[in-house]
Amino acid sequence: MAGLEVVRIPVLSDNYVWLMHDAASRETVVIDPAVAGPVLAAADARGWTITAIWNTHWHPDHTGGNAEIKAATGAIIIGPRAEAARIPTLDIQVAEGDTVRIGAHVATVLETPAHTAGHITYYLVNDAIAFTGDTLFAMGCGRLFEGTAEQMFANMQRLAALPDETMVYCAHEYTQSNGRYALAAEPDNSAIVWRMADVDAARARGEPTVPTTIALERATNPFMRASSAAMLAERRAAKDVFTG
């Protein structure tokens, strides 16, 4: 479906806030606003009015801009029902299978817990877009702060089953460090070698490395490629202390 524009807003040290605009309805959604100022400025520069905020989980670097953006725009704030107690600004609580909209574009809520207990992903099937927050990163996955390796393995399998062309908009620029670990985890994977050459070149130029695609992650992400929850647990533990 045509008409959606997604804009990357880099904030803090390595966060990305996503601004999504529907030309037909003139609605604009912010995904995971860590802070408000740069988001409001980006929308204003484009003549866009923010109408909604979608949160994937409660962490302050994903919700810190909620209140200020709502005060400035009247935006409706949507986020995970399971984390409502930790996101006091929520107007609408959503869970597995619920849908949210931007104009005629529909996003289905997928529950993807592990990084946090109630983490969700917003999947716009007709637009081949997934906002994965801190669950799926380019060549990585989120740390297991509140969940289990079994949950993250299920998340990886579920997301891997999405169509190849699905664009993955994650919330951090972690690709280079993730890729270094990926090379250590799968040193014989030529797809990782080739991808890291591109990633290193992009970062040297100061360019971003996300969004990514499901096809690319299926080929190069050691967590999505894990064959069992036990393997994912082993790889996540190794990545947590990796210094390469």
Salt bridges, closest charged atoms under 4 A:
ASP14 OD1 - HIS172 ND1 2.99
ASP22 OD1 - HIS105 NE2 3.28
ASP32 OD2 - HIS62 ND1 2.92
ASP61 OD1 - HIS62 NE2 3.67
ASP61 OD2 - HIS172 NE2 3.39
ASP91 OD2 - LYS70 NZ 3.02
GLU96 OE2 - ARG158 NH2 2.52
ASP98 OD2 - ARG81 NH2 3.44
ASP127 OD1 - HIS105 ND1 2.93
ASP134 OD2 - HIS57 NE2 3.45
ASP134 OD2 - HIS62 NE2 3.01
ASP134 OD2 - HIS115 NE2 3.29
ASP134 OD1 - HIS172 NE2 3.37
GLU146 OE2 - ARG86 NH1 3.21
ASP164 OD1 - ARG218 NH1 2.51
GLU173 OE1 - ARG203 NH1 3.95
GLU186 OE1 - ARG225 NE 2.86
GLU186 OE2 - ARG235 NH1 3.07
GLU207 OE1 - ARG205 NH2 2.99
GLU217 OE2 - ARG195 NH1 2.74
ASP240 OD1 - ARG143 NH1 3.40
ASP240 OD1 - ARG236 NH2 2.75
